[in-house]
Amino acid sequence: PKGAGLGFEETVLTGLAPDGGLFVPQWFPQVSPEMLDSWYGLDFPSLAFAVMSLYIPRSQVSADDLRSIVERSYSTFRHEEVTPVIRTGAEGKGPKVLELFHGPTFAFKDVALQFLGNLFEHFIGRKGKHITVLGATSGDTGSSAIYGLRGKKGVDVFILFPEGRVSPIQERQMTTVPDENIHCVAVEGTFDDAQAIVKNMFKDEAANKAFGLAAVNSINWARILAQIVYYFYAYMRIVPKPVDTDAPRRKISFSVPTGNFGDILAGYYAKRMGLPVEQLVPATNENDIIHRFFSKGEYFKPAAVSPTLSPSMDICVSSNFERFLYHMADDKPQVLSEWMETFEKTGKLQADAELLEKSQREMVSERLSQDEIIATIRANYEQHQYLLDPHSAIGVGVADKLVGKLTAGVPVVCLACAHWGKFTDAVGKAIGEETLANIKFPDELEALKTLPTRKTVVPATVEAVMQHMSKTTGK
């Protein structure tokens, strides 16, 4: 790719490569069994410091600065463990759930975006420059980015979301933030329209330069880096530190609700670094382009997105998937480039037998229908007194559905991406409105209902968005 050989700071601030491609590490630092053993007992911020230090040169972020950034980033979480692993049900016999929703916006993206916000501020403050963060959201990224960057010096934030297509509480989480550097833009179209506008603006050199654009979407490498940490953290919560250090390490599997493919990609990178992972499971809803690839080798863009109960996963195309394809192409940019050009032109990428087999060795996928999502929420509440949101339910439901295909005896950790309080319509359908009314709703989410809101609605075109940005920033 044209961005070959970029340092960490430039990669973080650039977001997207000049040719519209994504940045990937040139190599993966290896975590030896001895190093993994030495990490047992570390709290989450200390583990994040250890993992991130493998990728971030001290010449770009000193040890003291990185430690400070990490500690500030995770001090905003409501749970002392930051991302606890919960063994649900009586005697822990229910699903093992990695809870990623204890940050300020009750969504997994806080883990990455609290870190990214502080990292941006660190880099910009040092250079004394101004950047404009531009992102598109299908729901959670927007509010997590806003909470990560609100009030930060030298940063304006423009978040695009599809008008009327995010949950009311997700919209309120974005539009109630009063900080002057936060700008919420509702586009009259779909999430894919919003994502396309963002990608096109990053490709436009004049726009990039005029605004000083930076990315927060899961295309930003620093977000993936922050997400790698909780795979290591979860492993050490499930597998005890070995007594016999010569014995082969026990493995675990992860079932990951998958839309844009960033979360599961972090798991794949953790495995490439040496984390003992047996299987990685991309779990999709009815917008199942990823499941169709792993089951049939068809990466075909559908005519439209089907709105579902899990809106944050309602996507046509997974923006991080090309990073995975790059590794499946033996890290050959030319091969990937040809594949992506074909896909851009035709909306189709048909994997040959070799690519499909190679990909299936890395991941096994499944999808859940709307009815299955509801049934999973209901069953887990009734059997284990544990309430899942409709995204987390996909991870749990798919793990159940794949019981025969997953390696017997290997623990499966299901990633819980959001708090049920953000998706009360789906949860109410599953367990009944009356039951739901008797469960305590988080105070922070309750407070959003009465706060004043701000947003600007624009047509879903690059021109309309750029015009609004120019007017707002005076650039």
Salt bridges, closest charged atoms under 4 A:
GLU9 OE1 - ARG126 NH2 2.62
GLU9 OE2 - LYS127 NZ 2.56
ASP37 OD1 - ARG249 NH1 2.56
ASP65 OD2 - HIS122 NE2 3.86
GLU81 OE1 - ARG237 NE 3.25
GLU91 OE1 - LYS93 NZ 3.01
GLU99 OE1 - HIS102 NE2 2.75
GLU121 OE1 - LYS152 NZ 3.81
ASP140 OD1 - LYS422 NZ 2.78
ASP156 OD2 - HIS130 NE2 3.20
ASP156 OD1 - HIS183 NE2 2.82
GLU163 OE1 - LYS455 NZ 2.84
GLU171 OE2 - LYS455 NZ 2.88
ASP179 OD1 - ARG150 NE 3.00
ASP288 OD1 - ARG292 NE 2.85
ASP288 OD2 - ARG367 NH1 2.99
GLU322 OE1 - LYS199 NZ 3.84
ASP330 OD1 - LYS358 NZ 2.45
ASP331 OD1 - HIS327 ND1 2.95
GLU357 OE2 - ARG361 NH1 3.44
GLU362 OE1 - LYS271 NZ 3.96
GLU366 OE2 - HIS291 NE2 3.62
GLU366 OE2 - LYS401 NZ 3.82
GLU372 OE2 - LYS401 NZ 3.06
ASP389 OD2 - HIS391 ND1 2.71
ASP443 OD1 - LYS440 NZ 2.71
GLU446 OE2 - LYS449 NZ 3.46
